[in-house]
Amino acid sequence: MHVGWAIEGSIGTDQKVDALFLSADAAIAQRIESLNEHYSSTILMTGELNVLLSDPGQLSLRQIDQVYIRESGNTPQEVYSFDMKPIEPLAVTNDEDEDELQAMANEKAPREVGGFIKYEEDSEEEDESPGLNQKDMPFIEKVYTMDHDFVCISKQRNDEFENLYAKGLESYINGDWIGAQMAFTMCGDKVDKLIGDGPLNHMRDLMEKSKAMPPDDWKSGYDWDKKPQPPDDIFPMGEEDSESELQGE
């Protein structure tokens, strides 16, 4: 997911017409979506979209990487993941939790629709300021504590794991891949072994394959369009034999 401008056009036939969106930002959105396959994630978005969310919305996301893609040119893209464990049903564990969530959803709600508050559209005059209507803003932020699914998802979060991952990501971006590898390894002890964590697995594999050595031209983000080069051997071919011969003499 990304945010930006686009030109909308229609393609198809008289029987079926589809909308087509053309722009650099639309291309970025498509490319970011394709990265889900590499991170074993479901929802990814860019930092440019993240900053437009409310504070609770931003707290529901986790930055998992910083990347370079050809669609963005020389501008690095922060990549955020919305973490949700599909193996765990989004359900409360007992009647007390159900009653608590229902009470939260009904709190000061003039009308309830599917667990969400729907404001009456009658006497109040519309706010002409740009963006969302001001009367809706409190509700938008409360969704994260009132909606059944968001509350259940929040219970799956692990602050210790996320803090360790953020520490590893910072080291990784700054080129300290040894420190990053240590933090990502510690993350492995904090994640559910049955469910796992796709972004963490990607980072640990990258650290292992590169021997925790960033590329010589590392520029604070992984370049998905650059063909990876194998790291130089610590002992080039023939050097170990030469050392053995010297020791034998």
Secondary structure, 3 states (H helix, E strand, C coil): CCCCCCEEEEEECCCCEEEEEECHHHHHHHHHHHCHHHHCCCCEEEHHHHCCCCHHHHHCEEEEEEEECHHHCCCCEEEEEECCCCCCCCCCCCHHHHHHHHHHHHCCCCCEECCEECCCCCCCCCCCCCCCCHHHHHHHHHHHHHCHHHHHHHCCCCHHHHHHHHHHHHHHHCCCHHHHHHHHHHHCCCCCCCCCCHHHHHHHHHHHHCCCCCCCCCCCCEECCCCCCCCCCCCCCCHHHHHHHHHHC
